């Protein structure tokens, strides 16, 4: 049975907004980067999978930040895999400051796809082959919530450009989150309050597509739905400030 | 007289495009981050200046990459200040891989502004106060070139949103560069050839403004001009593949 792995980060100037606190996408970026590094180090990273024409894709993600640390704050991201299902693998994270105080956590669920067919692969063999990578510790918070119905009260359009796409040739997770945040009032984004974000990915969005980002404000929460070229929802998300 | 300072980086999964090589904005981001960290460590960072309601702003930048390293490549950014003028301070950079081979370099010129009036401050006192921070080594390549006339053959519009702005409350340098790159054919961006980018900033662009990005393709080069709300040019740049 494995142990949690720990990686050190610091809130750099490019990670903060004008309140000098780390943005949600910068902390989310560190979380996803940690997933990549940890899988790479353990021999089942995207680079190893690419040899078989496979890749990991993020299916669902929930992140919670009790606060957003200020510029130059050192922090540690601990990560561990708690389970493999047939379709999804669950990777967990906690974020702690230098004093050891936990200020954030995340639960992510990943599918493995075939890069040719872009369809999901049965993960049972991964669970067998990498059983020693599983850590016997429960996820640090509720798993990502499904968001079923969004009734947008505002929409924005965005054509997918080179800077939006990642190594998997689809829109980068943090770019989706930025598109959503950018529809909210700045006062909402810069308030100092605990925040939880749930996002789930239903379809990939690709270079050259035109995205429609729908936003429904509900008090201190917002629901989002992104679709590409007028098709059914590709991404749904909710953000809630406590 | 000071020595060059060195900072270590690694090309992370979020830094690469689908060719699995580091993007120009990700390498450029490491360069600017190094400037911030080094100034911070030496006591004249943005955080120290903010106490007097001052800040550093980038005025001009030239970057050259002989190649763009692949995912998980370790590299070192060395930085040094070569001179202070009355208005601009010159900070230089070289990028080297683990074998010590230089694959990139940059020359940046910075002004100090008053955050209230947004106007430049005489830097002579900084040169006096921080003379011991100057390194007696010439810039590693030509200083940033002025780009005088751009005749756009294509234009794009972009409204400045929350994710575009940085701690100085104006559009982030790498976002400008992304806006420009996103107007070019993807084949041009992913070719394996040495590239040089020159950018200069004439005016700040702020939250809520609508930017017009003009692009003029000239063979293996491109010229750009960005203006806000129909006013005169705010940013001009050129990108040239050898």
Interface residues (C-beta under 8 A of the other chain):
Chain A: X12 X13 X14 X16 X17 X18 X20 X23 X25 X29 X32 X33 X36 X37 X40 X46 X47 X71 X72 X161 X162 X163 X165 X166 X167 X168 X169 X172 X174 X178 X181 X182 X184 X186 X189 X207
Chain B: X12 X13 X14 X16 X17 X18 X20 X23 X25 X29 X32 X33 X36 X37 X40 X46 X47 X71 X72 X161 X162 X163 X165 X166 X167 X168 X169 X172 X174 X178 X181 X182 X184 X186 X189 X207
